[in-house]
Structures are given as C-alpha cells and as structure tokens.
Amino acid sequence: PPTLVHSALTALIDRWRPETHSFHLPCGEMTVTLEDWAMITALPLEGR
C-alpha cells in the first residue's frame, strides 16, 4: 500500500516543471536549492 512518503513524492513529481526546474504549487513556485537538499538528506556540503 502507498505510504505518506510515496504519496508526497508522487504529488511533487506531478507538479514538477522541467522548463523552470521548479515545482508549481497552489501557493506559488518552489525551487529546491543545494542547501535545502543538504538539510533534507543530512549530507554535508563540501566546496573545493
């Protein structure tokens, strides 16, 4: 059975717009930054 995570991911995929590389949500446009991704995944950002 679908889980909450699966349902949320499916909803985001449906709202992805490749032309702008962003999600189009009812409240507006949302872009995920590298810093956002690092916080979500708990991976460190290492620059060189």
VEXROTOR-444971 format. One record per residue (C-alpha): residue number from 1; residue in one letter; chain; x, y, z. Coordinates in pm, 1 decimal. Example, Ala and Ser with C-alpha at 12.3 -4.5 7.8 and 13.67 -1.06 7.14 Angstrom:
% VEXROTOR-444971
<num: 1 residu: A chaine: A px: 1230.0 py: -450.0 pz: 780.0> .
<num: 2 residu: S chaine: A px: 1367.0 py: -106.0 pz: 714.0> .
END
This chain:
% VEXROTOR-444971
<num: 1 residu: P chaine: A px: 0.0 py: 0.0 pz: 0.0> .
<num: 2 residu: P chaine: A px: 120.5 py: 356.4 pz: -66.0> .
<num: 3 residu: T chaine: A px: 283.0 py: 533.3 pz: 225.7> .
<num: 4 residu: L chaine: A px: 271.5 py: 901.9 pz: 313.4> .
<num: 5 residu: V chaine: A px: 623.6 py: 948.9 pz: 173.9> .
<num: 6 residu: H chaine: A px: 526.4 py: 777.0 pz: -151.7> .
<num: 7 residu: S chaine: A px: 213.3 py: 990.4 pz: -181.6> .
<num: 8 residu: A chaine: A px: 404.7 py: 1313.0 pz: -114.0> .
<num: 9 residu: L chaine: A px: 672.2 py: 1222.0 pz: -368.5> .
<num: 10 residu: T chaine: A px: 408.7 py: 1139.3 pz: -629.1> .
<num: 11 residu: A chaine: A px: 236.2 py: 1473.2 pz: -565.7> .
<num: 12 residu: L chaine: A px: 564.5 py: 1663.1 pz: -610.4> .
<num: 13 residu: I chaine: A px: 650.0 py: 1474.6 pz: -929.4> .
<num: 14 residu: D chaine: A px: 311.2 py: 1571.3 pz: -1072.2> .
<num: 15 residu: R chaine: A px: 389.1 py: 1939.1 pz: -1004.5> .
<num: 16 residu: W chaine: A px: 747.2 py: 1941.6 pz: -1144.6> .
<num: 17 residu: R chaine: A px: 802.6 py: 2173.0 pz: -1441.4> .
<num: 18 residu: P chaine: A px: 1123.6 py: 2091.4 pz: -1632.1> .
<num: 19 residu: E chaine: A px: 1113.9 py: 2423.3 pz: -1819.7> .
<num: 20 residu: T chaine: A px: 1180.9 py: 2617.4 pz: -1497.7> .
<num: 21 residu: H chaine: A px: 1338.1 py: 2338.9 pz: -1287.0> .
<num: 22 residu: S chaine: A px: 1086.5 py: 2407.6 pz: -1010.9> .
<num: 23 residu: F chaine: A px: 767.2 py: 2281.1 pz: -853.4> .
<num: 24 residu: H chaine: A px: 443.2 py: 2468.7 pz: -925.2> .
<num: 25 residu: L chaine: A px: 231.8 py: 2454.4 pz: -609.5> .
<num: 26 residu: P chaine: A px: -101.3 py: 2618.9 pz: -521.5> .
<num: 27 residu: C chaine: A px: 87.6 py: 2870.5 pz: -303.9> .
<num: 28 residu: G chaine: A px: 340.1 py: 2954.6 pz: -578.0> .
<num: 29 residu: E chaine: A px: 661.0 py: 2831.0 pz: -736.2> .
<num: 30 residu: M chaine: A px: 916.8 py: 2639.5 pz: -526.9> .
<num: 31 residu: T chaine: A px: 1278.8 py: 2564.0 pz: -612.3> .
<num: 32 residu: V chaine: A px: 1496.4 py: 2328.3 pz: -408.0> .
<num: 33 residu: T chaine: A px: 1845.7 py: 2469.1 pz: -350.5> .
<num: 34 residu: L chaine: A px: 2163.8 py: 2275.6 pz: -277.2> .
<num: 35 residu: E chaine: A px: 2140.8 py: 2392.2 pz: 84.7> .
<num: 36 residu: D chaine: A px: 1780.8 py: 2265.4 pz: 104.9> .
<num: 37 residu: W chaine: A px: 1890.5 py: 1927.2 pz: -31.0> .
<num: 38 residu: A chaine: A px: 2176.7 py: 1906.2 pz: 221.5> .
<num: 39 residu: M chaine: A px: 1936.4 py: 1975.7 pz: 508.2> .
<num: 40 residu: I chaine: A px: 1681.9 py: 1720.9 pz: 380.6> .
<num: 41 residu: T chaine: A px: 1938.6 py: 1443.7 pz: 326.8> .
<num: 42 residu: A chaine: A px: 2173.4 py: 1536.9 pz: 615.5> .
<num: 43 residu: L chaine: A px: 2467.1 py: 1519.2 pz: 372.9> .
<num: 44 residu: P chaine: A px: 2749.1 py: 1769.9 pz: 426.3> .
<num: 45 residu: L chaine: A px: 2820.9 py: 2042.0 pz: 170.9> .
<num: 46 residu: E chaine: A px: 3189.0 py: 2040.9 pz: 82.3> .
<num: 47 residu: G chaine: A px: 3320.3 py: 2304.4 pz: -158.0> .
<num: 48 residu: R chaine: A px: 3653.6 py: 2298.7 pz: -335.1> .
END
